[in-house]
Amino acid sequence: MPHRGSLPIPATARPEAPVRAERFRAALQTRVLGRAGLGDTGNFRALLLEKGDAVLRTGDDVILPLTGPVMGWMPWKEGMRLELSSGAQGTHLFLGDSTLDRVLQRRAEAAELRFLVARSSFMRLGPDNSAGEAVAGCFTGILSETLNPGPMSAAVVESLLHVLLVHLHRNQPASQGDGTQTGSAKALAGRFTALVESHFREHWRVERYARELGVSRDRLNDLCLRAYGRPPARLIRERLLVEARIYLSTSTLALGQIAGILGFGGASQFSRFFKSLQGQSPARYRLSPHHAAQSERAKQGALHAWP
């Protein structure tokens, strides 16, 4: 995944390492990470600032000062900068959409973590936080696997990234720092999509989601229209469609097997559902002349394709 201005890849690293990693130490002058653009695809950075100071500039005139020891997770956009003051040291990780999707894919807690990774989050480390040693160990392990990859290095790195995100999630306030209250429209819409992420294979009806959220069906319909521009029933069907595309594009499973995984009564029911939204049968979708491009998009996963 080439990007202008991204971290240098050591000569010993091989393409199987899913994360680019670098130890940094700002000696006598300020060092800037992320000066150049990163292209059009989604990118994420994780930072372990062991000691010293840094400043995160978001590109929207927002400046966030950081003082080590601290861990940060940042969805990275064009114009963002991380300025490391003299004496700052730690480890810096860079990864893309597809790696993050593999980290979260089909995990029970993905619904919660997917909202965490969409915004910048930080956690203080130190003697009063028992997670500090585990977090440092994850960064060290990822760096080691990146510099000296071996058999199944990608699996090791992705597992360590998952542990990092779980620790980060544990240390966030209930509001996730976005200023929303639990019962606000934005928060309820987010809770709805989290529930869908956890239960779309069970084919819950809209009434069940509304009941779990403690709102009426009409209220849920209004929330989804305001937040996503589509009613809840459509969003649920779209989430199923995204998952169906992934299986059709990246697996050799029979239609009946995919239907069972996605909670359908059989291949015929699955085919009717797929054609009603996609405009073509699952079999024709697999044989499409654009199948290669569709397969590549499917690998990006549900995380960034929905809602």
C-alpha positions in Angstrom: 0.0 0.0 0.0 2.2 2.9 -1.2 1.7 6.3 0.3 3.7 9.5 -0.1 5.4 10.5 3.1 4.6 7.3 5.0 7.0 5.7 7.4 10.1 4.1 5.9 10.0 0.3 5.6 13.2 -1.4 6.8 14.9 -3.5 4.1 14.4 -6.7 6.1 10.6 -6.3 6.2 8.5 -8.3 3.8 5.0 -7.4 2.4 3.3 -9.8 4.8 3.7 -7.3 7.7 0.3 -5.6 7.8 1.5 -2.6 9.8 4.4 -0.1 9.3 6.1 0.6 12.5 8.9 2.9 13.7 10.7 3.8 16.9 11.2 7.6 17.1 13.3 9.9 19.2 13.3 13.6 18.7 16.8 14.6 19.7 17.6 18.3 19.6 14.8 19.7 17.5 11.1 19.2 16.8 10.3 16.3 14.5 7.1 16.1 12.4 5.2 12.9 11.5 2.7 12.9 8.8 3.9 16.0 6.9 3.0 14.6 3.4 -0.4 13.5 2.1 -1.4 9.9 2.5 -3.6 9.4 -0.5 -7.3 8.7 -0.8 -7.7 5.5 1.3 -8.4 5.4 5.0 -5.4 5.5 7.2 -4.9 5.1 11.0 -2.0 5.8 13.3 -1.3 4.5 16.8 1.2 6.3 19.0 3.0 5.3 22.2 4.6 8.4 23.6 6.8 7.0 26.3 8.2 10.3 27.5 8.4 13.9 26.3 5.8 16.2 24.7 4.0 16.2 21.4 1.3 18.3 19.7 -1.4 16.8 17.4 -2.6 19.3 14.7 -5.8 18.1 13.0 -5.7 20.4 10.1 -8.8 22.2 11.3 -7.0 24.6 13.6 -7.4 22.1 16.4 -4.3 21.6 18.5 -4.1 18.8 21.1 -1.0 18.8 23.4 0.2 15.4 24.6 2.6 14.5 27.4 4.0 11.0 27.9 3.4 8.4 28.9 0.3 8.3 26.7 -1.2 6.1 24.0 -3.1 7.6 21.1 -5.2 6.3 18.2 -5.9 8.7 15.3 -7.8 8.3 12.1 -5.3 10.1 9.8 -6.5 12.7 7.3 -4.7 15.0 4.9 -3.2 17.9 6.7 -2.8 16.3 10.1 0.6 16.6 11.8 2.1 15.1 14.9 4.9 17.4 16.2 7.4 15.7 18.6 9.2 18.0 20.9 12.9 17.6 21.7 13.4 14.6 23.9 10.2 12.9 22.9 10.5 9.2 22.3 8.3 6.2 21.7 6.8 4.1 18.9 4.6 5.0 15.9 2.3 2.6 14.0 0.6 3.2 10.6 -2.1 0.9 9.1 -4.8 1.0 6.5 -8.5 0.2 6.2 -8.1 -3.4 5.1 -5.8 -4.2 8.1 -8.2 -2.7 10.5 -11.1 -4.6 9.0 -9.2 -7.9 9.5 -8.5 -7.0 13.1 -12.2 -6.4 13.9 -13.9 -8.8 11.4 -16.4 -11.2 12.9 -15.4 -10.5 16.5 -18.2 -10.2 19.0 -16.9 -6.9 20.3 -16.5 -5.3 16.8 -19.7 -3.4 17.2 -18.2 -1.4 20.1 -14.7 -1.1 18.7 -15.8 0.2 15.3 -17.1 3.4 16.9 -13.9 3.8 18.9 -11.6 3.6 15.8 -13.6 6.3 13.9 -12.3 9.1 16.2 -9.1 10.1 17.9 -8.8 8.5 21.3 -6.2 8.7 24.0 -5.3 6.9 27.3 -3.0 8.1 30.0 -0.4 5.5 31.0 1.8 5.3 34.1 1.8 3.8 37.6 -1.9 4.4 38.2 -2.9 2.5 35.0 -2.4 -1.2 35.1 -2.7 -1.4 31.3 0.5 0.4 30.7 2.8 -2.6 30.7 0.4 -4.6 28.4 0.1 -1.6 26.0 3.9 -1.2 25.8 4.3 -4.9 25.2 1.9 -4.8 22.3 3.8 -2.0 20.6 7.1 -3.8 21.2 5.7 -7.0 19.7 4.3 -5.3 16.7 7.5 -3.5 16.1 9.5 -6.7 16.4 7.2 -8.6 14.0 7.4 -5.7 11.5 11.2 -5.5 11.6 11.8 -9.2 11.6 8.7 -10.9 10.1 8.4 -14.7 10.4 5.7 -17.3 9.7 2.2 -15.9 10.4 3.6 -12.5 11.4 0.4 -10.8 10.1 -1.7 -12.9 12.5 0.5 -11.9 15.4 0.4 -8.2 14.5 -3.3 -8.2 14.0 -3.9 -10.0 17.4 -1.7 -7.4 19.2 -3.6 -4.6 17.5 -6.8 -6.0 18.7 -5.5 -6.2 22.3 -4.4 -2.5 22.0 -7.9 -1.4 20.9 -9.6 -3.3 23.7 -7.3 -1.6 26.3 -8.0 1.7 24.7 -11.8 1.1 24.7 -11.6 0.1 28.4 -10.0 3.4 29.3 -12.5 5.7 27.4 -15.2 7.6 29.2 -18.7 6.4 28.5 -19.4 9.3 26.1 -16.2 8.5 24.1 -15.4 12.1 24.4 -17.7 13.3 21.6 -19.9 15.4 23.9 -23.1 13.4 23.3 -25.3 12.2 26.0 -26.5 8.6 26.2 -30.1 9.5 25.1 -29.2 12.0 22.4 -30.3 11.4 18.8 -26.7 11.0 17.6 -25.9 8.5 20.4 -29.1 6.5 19.8 -28.4 6.3 16.1 -24.9 5.0 16.9 -26.3 2.5 19.4 -28.7 1.2 16.7 -25.9 0.6 14.2 -23.9 -1.1 16.9 -26.9 -3.4 17.6 -27.2 -4.1 13.9 -23.5 -5.0 13.7 -24.0 -7.6 16.4 -27.4 -9.0 15.3 -27.9 -8.6 11.6 -27.3 -12.3 10.9 -30.2 -13.1 13.3 -32.6 -11.1 11.2 -34.1 -9.0 14.0 -37.1 -7.0 13.0 -37.1 -3.2 13.4 -39.5 -3.5 16.3 -36.9 -5.7 18.2 -34.2 -3.1 17.7 -36.5 -0.3 18.8 -37.4 -2.3 21.9 -33.8 -2.9 22.8 -33.1 0.8 22.5 -36.1 1.8 24.5 -37.8 3.8 21.8 -40.8 3.5 19.5 -40.4 2.2 15.9 -41.4 5.7 14.7 -38.8 7.3 16.8 -36.1 4.9 15.5 -37.3 5.5 11.9 -36.9 9.3 12.5 -33.4 8.9 14.1 -32.1 6.8 11.1 -33.5 9.1 8.5 -31.8 12.1 10.2 -28.5 10.4 10.8 -28.2 8.2 7.7 -30.8 9.3 5.3 -32.4 5.8 5.2 -35.0 4.0 7.4 -33.8 1.3 9.8 -35.2 -1.6 7.7 -33.1 -0.4 4.7 -30.0 -0.1 6.8 -30.4 -3.6 8.2 -30.8 -5.0 4.7 -27.8 -3.0 3.4 -25.6 -4.5 6.2 -26.6 -8.0 5.2 -25.9 -7.1 1.6 -22.4 -5.9 2.4 -21.6 -9.2 4.2 -23.0 -11.2 1.3 -20.8 -9.4 -1.1 -17.8 -10.1 1.0 -18.5 -13.9 1.1 -19.3 -14.0 -2.6 -16.2 -12.1 -3.6 -13.6 -13.6 -1.2 -14.7 -17.1 -0.6 -15.6 -20.3 -2.6 -18.5 -21.3 -0.4 -21.6 -22.5 -2.0 -24.7 -20.3 -2.0 -26.4 -22.6 0.5 -23.5 -22.3 2.9 -23.4 -18.5 2.6 -27.1 -18.4 3.1 -26.8 -20.4 6.4 -24.0 -18.2 7.7 -26.1 -15.1 7.0 -29.2 -16.5 8.7 -31.3 -17.3 5.6 -33.6 -20.3 5.3 -31.8 -21.5 2.2 -30.1 -20.6 -1.1 -33.3 -19.5 -2.8 -34.3 -17.1 -0.1 -30.8 -15.7 0.0 -30.8 -15.3 -3.8 -34.1 -13.4 -3.8 -32.9 -11.1 -1.1 -29.6 -10.4 -2.9 -31.2 -9.8 -6.3 -33.7 -7.4 -4.8 -31.0 -5.1 -3.5 -28.1 -5.8 -5.9 -30.1 -6.1 -9.1 -28.5 -9.4 -10.1 -28.3 -12.9 -8.7 -25.5 -14.0 -6.4 -24.2 -16.4 -9.1 -24.2 -13.7 -11.8 -22.5 -11.3 -9.3 -19.7 -13.9 -8.9 -19.3 -14.1 -12.7 -19.4 -10.4 -13.3 -16.6 -9.0 -15.6 -16.0 -6.5 -12.8 -15.6 -9.2 -10.2 -11.9 -8.4 -9.6 -12.7 -4.8 -8.6 -15.7 -5.9 -6.6 -13.5 -8.4 -4.8 -11.0 -5.7 -3.9 -13.7 -3.4 -2.5 -15.2 -6.3 -0.6 -11.9 -6.9 1.1 -12.2 -3.4 2.6 -15.0 -5.0 4.6 -18.2 -3.9 6.3 -16.4 -1.6 8.6 -16.0 1.1 6.0 -18.8 0.2 3.6 -21.7 0.7 6.0 -23.8 2.7 6.9 
